[in-house]
Each structure stands twice: as structure tokens, then as C-alpha cells.
Amino acid sequence: MPELPQLSGRETVRAFELLGWKVVRQKGSHIILIKDGQVATLSVPDHKEVAKGTLRSLIRSAGMTVSEFQEALKK
């Protein structure tokens, strides 16, 4: 299983924005993203460090693999 990078909430949001997700609102310490054609919404915690389990769950909810997510981070 590929190793997940340690990212902040803002870095995580930027990575998902590169993949076509859009920020629609922020409620407290969570940033909500949506994408056309996707049923799921993503709720990214705006923390200094996003827990690896939370990041893995967000990637899975987005319908991606960890490898695909890592490729998007390289761009």
C-alpha cells in the first residue's frame, strides 16, 4: 500500500481542486468540496495536519486510489 504524505487541510484542498473538486463553503473548521457528476461531498478538516486515516477516507470517497492522488500532488 502506498505511503500517504503528511498534508495540512489547505494542502489537501488544493490537491482536490487540481482534480476538479470545488470549494462550496466552510463551516467552522471544515471545508466542504463538491464535484459535478459525483454523489459524494468531501469535508476536509482545516487542521495543521490531516490524519492519515482521514486522508485515506477522503481519497476513497472521491473515488480514487492513493496512487492517483499522489500523482495529482506531483503536478
ChimeraX attribute file (.defattr): number of C-alpha atoms within 10 A of each C-alpha:
attribute: neighborCount
match mode: 1-to-1
recipient: residues
	/A:1	5
	/A:2	8
	/A:3	9
	/A:4	15
	/A:5	12
	/A:6	14
	/A:7	17
	/A:8	17
	/A:9	21
	/A:10	17
	/A:11	16
	/A:12	20
	/A:13	23
	/A:14	16
	/A:15	20
	/A:16	24
	/A:17	16
	/A:18	12
	/A:19	15
	/A:20	11
	/A:21	20
	/A:22	18
	/A:23	16
	/A:24	11
	/A:25	12
	/A:26	14
	/A:27	9
	/A:28	8
	/A:29	12
	/A:30	15
	/A:31	18
	/A:32	18
	/A:33	20
	/A:34	20
	/A:35	18
	/A:36	9
	/A:37	6
	/A:38	11
	/A:39	9
	/A:40	14
	/A:41	16
	/A:42	21
	/A:43	19
	/A:44	22
	/A:45	23
	/A:46	18
	/A:47	13
	/A:48	12
	/A:49	15
	/A:50	20
	/A:51	16
	/A:52	14
	/A:53	10
	/A:54	13
	/A:55	21
	/A:56	17
	/A:57	13
	/A:58	19
	/A:59	18
	/A:60	13
	/A:61	15
	/A:62	20
	/A:63	11
	/A:64	12
	/A:65	13
	/A:66	17
	/A:67	14
	/A:68	12
	/A:69	19
	/A:70	15
	/A:71	10
	/A:72	15
	/A:73	16
	/A:74	7
	/A:75	7
